[in-house]
Amino acid sequence: MSLGSMRVFELRHGEVIVGVLRETGGDFPWLHCSFEPTEAFAEYRPLFERLERSVEQSDMAVADDLFGIIQDQLQLVEVDDPDLIGKFLLHIDGNSASFRFLTKEESQDWDDDL
């Protein structure tokens, strides 16, 4: 993938931009990005810090709960294709982020578990 084709995404809470993700590469199905938080990210930073700790500690029940909270409160939008991305898993660690889209089946399983 050439540098010119890297995508830009906005992490939003409604119309408020919480951060900007710039694609830097990937490891299918994950996309790796740089992350540029806005001031609005301060409210959500603790969620992502707790998520990273729960994943590091292999506490997937807590991680799943936190992913659900993130899904409920934030949206991910591709800047050049402004339709909201459906369900996604997102990790933010400092100025780095990685995310993946959930398939329709995964999204349905996710909804069934909640």
URLINHU-V821747 format. One record per helix or strand. SS is the DSSP state (H for helix, E for strand). FROM is the first residue (numbers start at 1). TO is the last residue. If there is no record, write none. Layout:
SS;FROM;TO + SS;FROM;TO
This chain:
H;3;5 + E;8;13 + E;16;27 + E;30;37 + H;39;56 + H;60;73 + E;75;78 + E;81;84 + E;88;93 + E;96;101 + H;104;113
